Amino acid sequence: MLRKISFILLLVVFTSTFVSAQKKLGNETDAQKQERMKWWTDARFGMFIHWGLYSQAARHEWVKHNEHMTNEEYQKYFDQFNPDHFDPTKWAKEAKAAGMRYAVLTTKHHEGFAMFDSKYTDYKVTNTHAKRDLVREYVDAFRAQGMKVGFYYSLLDWHHPDYTMDDVHPLTQVDTSQANYDRLNKGRDMAKYRQYMRNQITELLTNYGKIDVLWLDWSWDKGAKRGKGEDDWGSVELLKLVRKLQPGIIVNNRLGLSEYSDGGDFMTPEQVSTKELEPYKGKTWETCQTFSGSWGYYRDENSWKTHRQLLDLLITSVSNGGNLILNVGPTARGEFDYRATNALDSMAYWMHANDKAIYNCTYAPAEFKAPDHTKLTYNPQTKRLYVHIYDYPADGKLILPAYNGKVKYAQFLNDYSELRYTTAANGTDLELTLPKNKPPYNIPVVELTLQ
């Protein structure tokens, strides 16, 4: 995954050009795209899984970059890798219980290690003590739970001998002189790496059945001095290949094809605040977020989000018409650590009672203003409006501004218990009467059946 500083640069480019692009790579209509992506926009909630050799270092998935490691120094993680507790069925059940309807696994992160049995490299999981194709087991387990499956694949590769140096390669962090770049790039051939990358993506999209999402990561903005983008990846031909191999697949927007209106299916605001999600309303997007500050397993990292913060991310995403994909970084033994499990359990408890306010929902029609200290989601098929109560009113009164004549029935979503309402003195608002005792949810939800 990106570092925040790099993402900010990318976000400016993607936000300003993605929608305004005019050129097209294919001939899919807007209606056809909407139908292809319907399951994804209905699902709204997914699981990201960042897992690789870096889980053994347990100090960030960018540890090779951060500590300027050579391939030889990093080799110990390959030699030791043995996830003896890996049970993808358990992962899938936890994700499903938490209300997630799709998952995306890192098949290869920036470190270059393949979590699948690729015939184009020896730097793969089947050559470790694991001796198993972990991607295949993931696919089978999540499909068995009725979940959609996706692959993350890093365009970057800090291990491959032909991958040319850029400004985030581990070996360029100490000496950033041009002479050092020239020295390190001697004998490297990006064309060979492009073919390697195409070969591996072909394997992933050929050998594992139907793949629902491909999450490619990542490109620099076009002004970056030592970055990579469309030409380096051969992005136009790569995307055409992807769509040929998997015609129904959904692909993110990090190939650097911002000048094409169909150069990516959805935008990817990363690790942003809930306030920063508001400008995306009306666009097609998914915010990728972590439970903590790291994507890969980080033993000593302690900035874990609270249950309320996680709920807010989910609710705010849907209330602005977007998806949330929440990341888990399994341990080197192949388990979700206790903090991730606790977070998933908390989401499972809330989603069991309130998932109707998430699935198939989007932002509310413009005529409905969110009452104070609430956020709204809306199901356009059922014409149900959902009021997410962030601060439970002490006096038991919730004012619905200018809702008079627009509501047929009101109830708590968690138990379908009726909530009475009357017309306010101004004749335009509705006054909803809530019970003294708040329902046992951090953010309870009122379901309004509209006229």
N, C-alpha and C positions, 0 to 999 in steps of 0.2 A: 504494500500500500504506500501511497505517497507520504512524504513528510508534509506538515502543514504549510511550510513556507512555499514549497513547490506547488501545492494545491492552490494557494491564493493566486499565484501567477496564472495557473491554468483556468481558474474559475472566471477570471476577467475575460479571457479569450472565449471560453465556452459560452458564457452568459451573453456576451455581446454579439456573437456571430451565429450561434446554433440555430436560432429561430429565423434570423434574417437571411440565411443562406438561400441561394436560388438554384444552384446546380444540383442535379440528381444523378445518382449512380444507377438506379433501377427505374422501373415503371409502376411501382406499387402506389395505389391511390391512398388518400388519407383514410377512407372508409375501410380499405383492406388492412391497413396498418392497425387501425383501431380494433378490428376483429382479431387479428393475429395476437395482439397484446392484451386482449380482454381478460384472460385468466390472471395476468400479472397485475393489471390495474384493480381487479376485483380482490386479489389476495392481500395487497397492501403491506404485508409483513413477512419478512424473510430472515434467514440466518446466514451470516457470513462465517466461514471457518478458515482462519489463518493458521496453517500447521505446516511445519517443515523442520529442517535440521536445527534451525535457530531456537526451537523449543527447548533444546538441551542447554543452551547458554542461559536461557530464562531471563534475558535482559534486553528484550526488544528484538523484533524481526529484522531491524536494520543493524544488528550487532556487527556484521562483517564490515559494513560501511563505517559505522561509528568508531570502530576500533582499528580500522585500516588493515584488516587482515588479508593476507595472501591466501591463495588456494591451499597452499601447504599448511598454513596455520589453521585454516578452517576444516581441514580434512579429518580432524579428530571427531567432529560431530557426525560425519558420514560413517566413520569406523565404529562409533558407539551406538548408532541409532537402533533402537530395539523397543518399539512401542507394545509391550507385552500385554497391556490392559486395553488395547484398542478394541472397541465394540461399537461399530457404527449403528447397529440397531438401537442401542441405548441412546446414542446421539440423536437419532431420528425421532425416537419416542419423546425425548426431552424437548426437541424443537417443536414437534407437533403439539405437545401438551401446552407449550407456551403460546400457541396460537399462530406459529409461523407456518406458512404454506409453501414455501420454497426455500432452497438452500443453495449456496455457492461455496465450493471448496477450492482452495489454492492447489492447483495441479502442479504449478511451478511458480515459485516466488522469485524475487530478484536474485536470490542466492544461486539460482540455476539448477537446483536439485529437483528431479522429476519424481513426483509421488505416484507415478504410474509406470507400467512396464514398456517404456519406449525403446524401440529398436535402434534409435539414432544416437543413443548415448549410453555410456556405462555408469554415468552419474545419476543413478536411479534407485528407487526404493527396493527393487527386487535384488539388488546387489548388496544390500545391507543385511543386518541380522534379521530384519523383518521378513525378508524373502517372500513378500506378498505384494500384490498390486492393490494398494490401499484405495486408489480411486475407484476401481471396480467394486470393491466391497462397499464403499460409500454410496455409489450409484444404486446398487442392488438394495441396500438397506433403506435408503430414503424413498425409493420407488415403492417398496413394499409397504411403507406407511402412507402411501397415497400423496406424497409430496413431489413437487416439481424439482428437478435437479439442474444445477448449473455448475459451470467450471470457471474459475479464475485462472488466467494465464498471464504471467508477467512478460511484457515485451523486452524488459531489461534482463540481462543475464551476466552476473558477476563471476561466472565460472568458465563460460565458453571461451575457447582460445581465439576465436575470430570476432568476438564482440568488441567493437572499437570503444575507446575510452570516451567518457563524457564527464560532466561535472559532479556526478554522484557516485561514480565508480569508486570502490574502496581504495584503489591504488593511486587515485588522484587527489586525495584529501590533504596530504602533507605538502606536496610540491605541485603547485598549480601553474607552473610555468609552461609555456608552449613547448619548450625543449623536452620537458618531462612527458607531455602528451605525445610528442613525436616519437620519443624513445619507446614508450609503452605500446604505441600502436604499430610499431614496426613488425611487419609480417602478418598483421591481422587483416581479415577480409570480411567486411560487413555483408557483402553479397552471399558469402558462404553461410553466415549466420542467418540471414533472411531465409535462405532455403531450409536451414535446420528448423527454424521457427515454423515455417509453413508445414514442414514434414510432421512436426510434433502436434500442431493444431489439427492437421488432417487425421492423425491417429486418434486424437481425443474426440473428434466429431465423426469418426467412422467405426470405432471399435466398442463403443459403449451404448449403442442404441440411440434413442431420441434424447437429445440434450436441449433443455428448455431455455437456458441463459448462457451466454458467453460474456465474461467480464474481463476485458483486456486492459492492462495497466502498464505503462502510461506514456504520454507524450509531453514534451515541453511546449511552451508557447513559441511562436515563430521567431521571436526576437532573441531567444536564448543563444548565447555565444557557443556553448559546448553542450547543447542538448540534442535531442533526437525527435523526429516527427515523421510525418507522412512519407517522405522519400526514403528515410532510413528503414522504415518497417515495410515499405512497399504496400502501404495501407489500402490503396484502391483495389489492387488485385487480391490482397488478403481478405478484405471484406467480401468481395465477389466469390471467393473460394468458400468462405464460411457459409454464405447464403446458398451456394450450390450444394454443399454437403448436408446442410440442415436448413431447408427452406423456411421452416416455421420458427427458427430460433430468434431470440431477442438479444441484441448486442448493445453494450453501453457505448459511450461517446469519447473514448480516450485513444482513438487511433490517429488523432490529429486531423480529422476530416471535417473541420468546422465549416468549410466553404460549401459543403454538400448538405442539402436538407435531409438526406437519408444516410448521412455518414455515421449515424449512431441513433439508436432507438430511444434512449433516455439520457437525461443529464444526471450528473453524479456529484452533487454537493457533499463534501466529505468533512466530517467532524466540525460542522458549523453549529452555531447556536440556533435555538428555535426561532429567534427573531430574524435571523438570516434566511430562513426558509420562506418567509412571506412573499418575497418578490418572485418566487417560482410558481405562484398560483396561475393556473391556466396553461402551464407547460407540462411536459411529461418527464418525470424525474423520480429519482430514488436517492435518499440521503443515506450514506454509509456511516455508521457510528460504532464506537466501541463501548463495551461495558466500563472500560477503564481508559488509560491514556495510551495503551499499546495495542497493536493488532495481534502480534504473536504473544505467546505465554511469557509473562514478566513476573517472576516470583516476588520481587520486592517492591513492585509498583503499587501505590496505595490510593490513587485518585479515582476510586471506583464510584460510578454514578449511583445515586440513591434510587429506590424504587419509584419515587415521585418524578425524578428527572427522566427516568426511562419511559414512564407513562406519558410524560409531557412530550417527549420526542415522538412517540407513536401518535398521540392525539393531534399534535401540531402538524405532523406530516400529512395525515389524512385530511385535516381541516384546511389544508392548502392544496389538496388534490394530488399528493405524492405518496410514495412508498417509503418505508423504513426497513433497512437491512441491518440487523444488529450482529456484531461480531463476537465470536468465541475463539479464544486461542488455547487449544488443548495442550496439555502437558506433554513432555517427551515420552511418557508411558501411554499416551493416547487417551487420556481422560479429560473431561471438563473439571477444572479445579473447583473447590467448594464455593468460591466467590461467584463464579459463573453459574454454578448450579443454583445457588441462592437467588441470583438475579432472574434466572429462567423460571424458577418456582414462583417468584413474586408476580411475574408476568402471566404465568399460567393461571394463578388464582383470579386475577382481574379479568383476563380474557375469557375464562370460562363463563363468567357472568355478563360480560359486556362486549363480546366480540361482534355483535350485530351493529355496533356503533363504529366498527372498523371495516369489516369486509363489505365490499361493493359500495363503499361510501366515498364521498369527496367533499369539497367545500359547499357550504350552504348557499342557496339562491340569494342574490343581492338584497332582496326585500327583508331578509331576516338578519337582524343585528344580534350579535352575541350579548346576552345579559352581562352585567358586571361580574368579573371574576369567573368567567366561563369561557369555553370554546365550543364551537359547533361543528358537527359532521352531519352529512346528509346522504340518504340513500335515494337516488332519483327514481329507482324502479318501484319501491314500496311507498315513496313519499313520506318517509319517516325522518324527522329531524331529531338529532341527538344533542342534548345539552350536557356538557361535561362540567361538573361543578368543582372548581378548584378550591374555593373557600366556602364552606357550608354556612349559610346565613344563621346567625345566632337567634334571630327572631322568627325563623322558619318561613320567611317570605322570600320568594324569588320572583322578581319583576321581569316579565317578558315584554320588551319594548315594542309597541305597535303590533302585537300579535293578535289583537282582538279580531275575531271573525276568521281566523286562519287555522285554528286548532280544533280538532274533533274530540281528542282524548289525550290524557297525560298519565304516564305511569313510570315508576322506576324500572329500568331495564333489567336489573339483577334479579328481581322476583316478580315482575309484572304487577306490582301492587299499585292500585289507583292513587293518583294525586289530584286533589280537587283544585279548581281554579275559578276565579271570578274576574269580572271586568273591573279594572282600576277606576278610580274616581275621574281620571282624565278621559275616559271613554275609549282610549286607543290601546292601552297596555293591558296585559293580563297579569293577575297576581296569583302565583302558584303557591299553595300551602304545603310545606314540607313537614315531615314528622320531626319531633324534637330530637330523636335519636338518629344520628347519621348512619346510613347503611355501612356495613363493615368493609368499605373500600376506600383507598386513599383518595380516589377521584370518582365519586358516584356519577351515574349517568341517568338523565331523564329522557325518556322516549316520548316524543310528541307525534301523534298521528294527525296529519294535516288535512285540511278541508280539500 
